Amino acid sequence: MSSSEGPKSEFKIEQSGRQLKKAEVDFMRLIEQQNLQRVQKLQRQRKNNKLTGIALGGTVLGIYLYSMFSVKQEKFLDDFEEPVKLEVENKALTLPTFSSTMASTTKISKALTSTGVRLPPLPTIRDLVKLYQLRAIKQLSQNFLMDERLTDKIVRAAGNIRDHYVLEVGPGPGGITRSIIRQNPRHLVVVEKDRRFMPSMEMLAEVAQPFMRMDIVQGDILDYRIENAFPDCSQHDWMDGKRAPVHLIGNLPFAISTRLLINWLRDMSLRTGAWSYGRASLTLTFQKEVAERIVAPILSDQRCRLSVMNQIWSKPELRFMISGRAFVPKPEVDVGVVTIVPLRTPLTQVHFDTVEKVIRHIFSMRQKYCRRCVSNLYPPAGREELTELTFKKASVDPLARSFQLSVDECLRLVEAYDELSREHPEIVGYDYRAPKAKGGLLNEEEAGGEIRVVER
Ligand SMILES: C[S@@+](CC[C@H](N)C(=O)[O-])C[C@H]1O[C@@H](n2cnc3c(N)ncnc32)[C@H](O)[C@@H]1O
């Protein structure tokens, strides 16, 4: 039988019922096994190909999303490319902005500053942000100010700081810090919570060292004891007409700005903390609406607890506004720069905590008669009589609304309450909202750092 006739004869063998030889069966098994192995191998390859495809797709998508994010960040930084023209010692001098390249930084530092001090070469703020990959952390309300004209303007609003003592809150990458250093204070303390900014602060301290003392504190400003910051600053008489040479300056983290301000007003009233040195002044940024509230006069839409509390102990002034566009990343709001100088004679001698309690109650319901708000100071038993007595003692119209009250009228209510609480000590600890949140009104921090929520 020739080989070309193989299959035909095999068919015949089957038909004829011939048994397969063992060798033939083994051969067929071998072929079958090889086929099976090939199929399994192909299946494995297909699975691997699929996984590789997914991994490649994921990587490409990741790169795409990262580029979009980077482009977004870059877009903000690109706003600062324009060179700035500054008048220095009556000569128009073109200085590169903070956003210039490393190479051009030498020009910044070699240029004369307004005090005639020369700074050695420094990387720009923009370069530092890039170098340390300083992505803003929302929880720490990080919005950086990189425009030198604006940081200089903020520091100028503080008045003369040459040879003075300055505490900067939240220096971040150091924009305002540089403007402060150029004004040649005697001693600068910076308090920053975020450790990522320490290298840039250390670099600035090294640069500043020949001209002044600079201390870096890594920590929370809410815990920092300012009375220990300037050991060689002597006490200045509160009444001698001059302000103490102590300044608190900062582009404040929005999330804690009202809390900080109320804490500082308390220190101001008790002459502790920064005010243990004398009449120290504040130059601070706030969310625009908060800034407007701090300075709001009687009858104004913005009039609130913050307005009256500030105006009892200080003279707050809204100096200028900064567009949100000037910050990186851009916040959803504009920003107001406020200076706060303590009054030589505060408008009351009543303890801060009592004043704060009564003013908080007066402004707790803007649209209600203030009689209703004040009544909540008293426990239900005796509430009516005590409320009536308070308004009578204070000679204030109980049907006025809180924003219609002058600071003086508010203080007369405070004094009436203070007098009554000495006569009836049982009312002192009463809190109509207990056991609800202490401090009561929702502030930015309690609202999770959402800067749209402002305290009234
Ligand atoms: C609005 S940024 C200002 C940064 C910088 N001064 C500028 O103008 O570019 C607020 C800064 O305060 C810092 N910060 C936030 N909470 C703080 C706290 N409790 N104590 C100290 N610093 C804080 C943030 O890390 C951030 O650097």
PDBQT file of the ligand as one rigid body, heavy atoms in Angstrom, charges set to zero:
ROOT
HETATM    1  C1  LIG A 501      -2.918  81.569  52.840  1.00  0.00    +0.000 C 
HETATM    2  S1  LIG A 501      -1.402  80.685  53.064  1.00  0.00    +0.000 S 
HETATM    3  C2  LIG A 501      -0.251  82.021  53.010  1.00  0.00    +0.000 C 
HETATM    4  C3  LIG A 501       1.145  81.594  52.631  1.00  0.00    +0.000 C 
HETATM    5  C4  LIG A 501       2.138  82.746  52.413  1.00  0.00    +0.000 C 
HETATM    6  N1  LIG A 501       2.215  83.622  53.549  1.00  0.00    +0.000 N 
HETATM    7  C5  LIG A 501       1.766  83.547  51.186  1.00  0.00    +0.000 C 
HETATM    8  O1  LIG A 501       1.205  84.639  51.350  1.00  0.00    +0.000 OA
HETATM    9  O2  LIG A 501       2.016  83.073  50.087  1.00  0.00    +0.000 OA
HETATM   10  C6  LIG A 501      -1.538  80.270  54.787  1.00  0.00    +0.000 C 
HETATM   11  C7  LIG A 501      -0.300  79.645  55.403  1.00  0.00    +0.000 C 
HETATM   12  O3  LIG A 501      -0.572  79.369  56.765  1.00  0.00    +0.000 OA
HETATM   13  C8  LIG A 501      -0.130  78.061  57.093  1.00  0.00    +0.000 C 
HETATM   14  N2  LIG A 501      -0.976  77.574  58.194  1.00  0.00    +0.000 N 
HETATM   15  C9  LIG A 501      -2.214  77.034  58.130  1.00  0.00    +0.000 A 
HETATM   16  N3  LIG A 501      -2.688  76.770  59.351  1.00  0.00    +0.000 NA
HETATM   17  C10 LIG A 501      -1.717  77.156  60.222  1.00  0.00    +0.000 A 
HETATM   18  C11 LIG A 501      -1.587  77.132  61.637  1.00  0.00    +0.000 A 
HETATM   19  N4  LIG A 501      -2.573  76.660  62.398  1.00  0.00    +0.000 N 
HETATM   20  N5  LIG A 501      -0.458  77.593  62.199  1.00  0.00    +0.000 NA
HETATM   21  C12 LIG A 501       0.547  78.078  61.431  1.00  0.00    +0.000 A 
HETATM   22  N6  LIG A 501       0.497  78.126  60.088  1.00  0.00    +0.000 NA
HETATM   23  C13 LIG A 501      -0.627  77.673  59.482  1.00  0.00    +0.000 A 
HETATM   24  C14 LIG A 501      -0.291  77.280  55.803  1.00  0.00    +0.000 C 
HETATM   25  O4  LIG A 501       0.538  76.139  55.779  1.00  0.00    +0.000 OA
HETATM   26  C15 LIG A 501       0.105  78.335  54.773  1.00  0.00    +0.000 C 
HETATM   27  O5  LIG A 501       1.486  78.330  54.559  1.00  0.00    +0.000 OA
ENDROOT
TORSDOF 0
